[in-house]
């Protein structure tokens, strides 16, 4: 059976380019369906799915939408395209989607893609792909590539980009592999490069006990993705060993997971083993872009694209209060394990983030603020020490075997 790919964009301004992309999808061995999500004017290029059809799915008239101010019109088409595309995928009429756009088209297409389940092939060619893509990709599994040029007329350079994108989405759709649960209970974990040894050893303990572990990079997006999968029922317990996303939210770092971090597992009553790993760390931009207010702090050159900053005692108090407030609302069992010997690979006596006083503020605040119903374990080892990691893994297994 030939698979169908929706080729979407604002055909009032990108009609010829979208038609060319559809042609390349066809040459790639898939059936293209052109979907017009133009919010400003009618297109001279014929669409298989017109903007009027898209708008009608939410009870809107396309002429009414096009009479609105640009922002409001785009907002309407975002809602309509999201519903229309999701229905096509759910009904089996479409097996993947590729979009092309500038700012408006990217906003509409990416929003519609975000409404689709994980695993459905999603490909976005955008003029915005080398900028801040978080607004568009968020926690979805969208592949986004730069168009190099603006989408303003066909030429050999743009044709190269569109052809390669077409072959990419065609390959994804033809080789699509759907998620199949193993039948094992899934335990989610969080990790940084600076917590990898401890997290990896704890993971091995849980794996060896017959469970399945999913490790998430605590990058802001990672924590939010983990909690979205919890809400979908895909995760059965949590071994949260890297909580740097909390500090990023409170202090102002790149890896901000937002104010809801730690809430989902608590609401669902999932068993939790919590370690405040990397609570010593706030991730900032490259050295030459560190905000002025942080330049006199203890800074670590992590890599050419990232600087890390050591948290202060005062910040650690706020981090601990945030963690305790969330965990105290948990409907399921919670165990907190404190690595008194250090929170990350660079928090040791001979390393740049070593600050026992700041760590003490974190630990003491957690001890004061955590509910008496939460088991609190103080361990003298460093987070990366095998003894500590094995203890954390064994504690997770014991909760799961209750």
N, C-alpha and C positions, 0 to 999 in steps of 0.2 A: 504494500500500500504506500502510495506517495504521501509523504507528510506535508502538512500545510503550515506555512509561516506567515504571520501577520506582519506586513510592512507598513509601519505607521509614521505619520508626521503631519505637519501643517501644509497641506497641498496647495493652499492659496499662495504660499511663497516658495515652496520646495517641491512642486509637482513634478517637474522634469527629472530632478535628482532622485526622487522616490520611485518614479517609473523606471529609471535606469537600475536602481537597486533591486526592484522587483524582478526585472529581467535577469539580473545576475543570480538571484536566488533560484530562479527557474533553471538557469544553466547549471546551478549547483545540485540539481536533482530534487528540488522541493517545489511544491505548489505555492506561489505567493498570493496573498490577498491584500490589496492596497486599502488601507484604512485612513480616511481623511479626518484629522482632528483639528483642522484649521478653525480658529475662533474669530477671524477678522473678515474674511471675504470668501466668495465662491472660487473654485479652482477651474482653470481651463483644461486640466488633466483629469480624465475620468478615474473615479475611484470605484473599487468593488464594494466598499462600505462607505457611504457618504457621511459627511459631517451631520447632515440632517438625521440620518438613521442613528448615529451615535448619540446625538442630543436627545432623541425621542425615548431612549431607553430609561431616562430619568424624568420623562414627562416634560421636556423642554423643547421649545421651538428654536431652530437654529437662527432664524432671522432676529428673533428677540435677543438671543445671546450675542449676536454680532452687533447689535445696537448698544450694547453695554460698554462701559469703559474697559480698556484692554485687560486690566488686572482682574476685574470681575468676570469678564468673558472667559479668560484662561481658567479661572477657578471653576466655572461651570463645566468646561470641557474636561478638566481633570476628573471631576466627579463622574461625568458620563463615560469617558473613555475607560475609567477604572472598572465600572460595572460591565460595560460591553465586552471588554477583553476578557475579564474573569469568566463571564458566561460562556464565551467561545471556548475557552480552555476546559472548563468544567464539562461542557457538552461533548468534547472531543473534536470540535470543528477546527481547532488550532492546536498545534503542538509546540510552537515557539513563537517568539516575537523579536523583531528588530525595528528600532526607531532611528530617525535622523532628525537633528534639530539644532537650532541656536538656543537662545535662552527660553523663549516661550515653548518651542517644540520639545526641548529637553525636559522642561517642567511637566508638561502634559504626559509625554511618553513614559518618563521615568516613574511618575506617580502611578500610572496604569500598571506598569511592570511590578511595582512594589506590592500591588494588591494580589499578585499571583503567588501560588505556593512555592516553597523552596524546591529547587530541582527543575522547574520548567525553564527551558533555555531562554535567556533574556540578553539582548545585545543592544547597546546604545552607542551610536556614532554622534558625537557632540562637539560643538565648538568650545564647550566648557570643561572638557575632560581633563585638562591639565590644571584646573583651578581647584576650588573647594568643592569636591563632589559629594560631601557628606549630606547636603540637603537633598540630593537627587538619589543617591544609592542607599543611604541610611543603613539599615541592617539587612537589606535585600541582597540576593546573589545576582546582581546585574553586572555584566561585563561592559565596561564603558571605555571607548577608545577616542582619541582626538581625531577630529576631521582634518586636522592640519590647516586647511583653508576654511573660510566661511562657506556655508552652503549657498553659494550664489552663482550658479552656472556650472555646467559640466566642462571639464577640461581634463587632460591626461592625469594630472596629479590627484584631483578629487575622484576620478574614475578608479584610480589605483586603490584609494582608500575604501571606496564603496564596494569594489569587487572583492577585496580581501575580507571586508566585513561580511559580505554575502556568503562567501565560502566558509567563514567562521561559523555563522549561525546555521548554515546548512549542515555542516559537519556535526555540530552540537545536537541538532534535532535528529539527524539520521542515526547517530550513535548514542542517543539518550539512554541513560541508565537510571531507572527510578529507585528511590530509597526503599529498601526492604529491611524491616526491623529484624534483628537477630534472635529476638525472643528473650534475650538477657535483660536484666535491669540495667539501666543506664545511669551512671554517676558522672555529673559534670564537675570540671575542675577549672581553675584559673591559673595562669602562669605568665611570668615575665622571663626574659633572659637571665635576670638576676635571682630568680627563684627556681630555675629549671632543675638543678640537681635534686633538691628536696621534693619538688612536685613530681618529678619523674619516678623517684624511688617510691613515694607514696602511691602513685598510680600503679606501679608494678605489684604492690601488695594487694590492691583491690582487683586488678586483672587476674592475679593468681588465685584469688578466691572465687573466680567464676563470674565476675561482673564485667560490664563493658564501660569503659571510661571515654568521655569526650572532653578534650582539653581546649580551653578558649584563651586566646591572648587577651590580657586585661587592658585592652586598648580603648576602652569606652564603647566602641562598637561591639567588641567581644563580649563584654558583660551583658549588654543589652540583648545581643543575639541569644546568649545562653538563657536569659530569663524569658525571652519570647518562646524558645523551644520548651521551656518549663510549662508555659501557659498552654502550649499545644499538646501537653501530655507525653512528650517524648523523653523527658528526664524524670528519674525517680528518686534521686538523692543528690546532695551537693557536697563537694569537698572543696570549699572556697579558700584557697591558700594564697591568693594574691589580691589584696584589696586597695591597690594604688588608685583605682578609679574613684574611690571615695575622696581621697585627698585632692585629686584633680578637680573634682566637682566643688569642693569647699574652698580650695586655695586659688584655683584658676590654672589648670594644666590642660594639655592637649587630649589626655585620655579620660575625659569627663563622660561618665555613663549616666549623668543626670541624677535628679533627686530621688528616684524610685529604686535605686540600686539596693539590693538585699530584700526588697519587699515581696517579690513573687514567691520565692521558696517559703517565706514565712506565711504568706496567705494560703498557700496550697498545703501547708503542713508537711512539707518534705523533710526527711531527716537531713540535718546539716552538721558538718564538721567545719568550723571556721578557724582559720589561722590568719592573723593580720599581716601576712607577708607583704613586703614592699610598701608598707605604710610609711616607710622612711623616704619614699620617692615621689616626686612630682615631675612629670615629663614636660619639657619645654621645647621650643623651637631650636634650630641650630644656634651655635654660639653667637653669631653676629646678629641674631634676631631675638635674643632673650629680652623680654620687657625690662625697661629701666628699673622698675621697682624691685626686681629680683637680682640685679647684677652684683650686689654686695653679699649675696648669700653663698652658701657652700654649693658649688656647681661642679658637676662631673661631665666630662666630654664622653658621652656614651657612644656616639658615632657621628659621622658628618651631617646627618639630618636631625639629630636629637641631642638635647642637653638634659641632664637630670639634676634636680635640685633636692637637697636634703630638707626634710620637714623639721620644723622647730618644735620645741616642747609645747608651745601654745597651740600650734596647728594640730599636734598629735592629740591634745585634749579634745579639740573639736571633732577630729576623726573618730576617736573612741566614743564620744557621745553620740555621734551619728550611727555608728555600728550598733551600739547598745540599744538605742531607740528602736532600730529596725528589728533586731533579734528578740527584743522583749515582747514583740507582738506575734512571735511565731506560734503557730498552732500545732507544730510537730516538735520532735526532740531536737535539741541543739547542744552541741558541745563546742566550747571555745578552747583552743590550745595555744598557749603563749610561748613562743620561742625566745626565752630570756637571753639566749646567747647571741641573738642577732636576727634581723628581719630580711636581709638580702645578702648577696655575695659581696657587696661592697660595704657592708655593715659588720666589720670585724676590727679588732684592735689595730691592725696595720693598714686599714682601708679608709677611703675618704669620707664615708658616711658614718663612721663609728661615732656614736653619741649616746652613751648609756643614759644620760640625764633625759634626753628627748624620748628615748624608748621607755624610760621609767614613767614619764608622764602618760604615755599611751597605755601601758600596762596597769598603772594604778587607777586611771580613770575607768578602764574596762572593769576592773575588780569592784569599783564602787557603784558603777551604773548598771551592770548586768543584773537581771532578775535572779532571785535565789533559785528559780526553777531551771536555770541554765547551768550545766556542768562546766566548771572552769578548771582547766589543768594548767599548771605552771611547770614548764620543762626547762631545765638549765641549758639545754643544747641550742645550737644555732639551727635555723630553719633548714639549712642544707645538710646538716649532719645526718648520717644514715639512721642513728638511733631515734632522732626526732621524727623523721619522715616515716619510718616504719611504725612508730607509735600512732601517728596520725592515720595512716592507712588501716591499721588494725582497729582503731576506734571507729572508723567508717564501717568496716566490715561488721563490727559488733552491733552497731545500730541497725544495719540492714538485716542481721540475723535474729533480731529480737522477735 
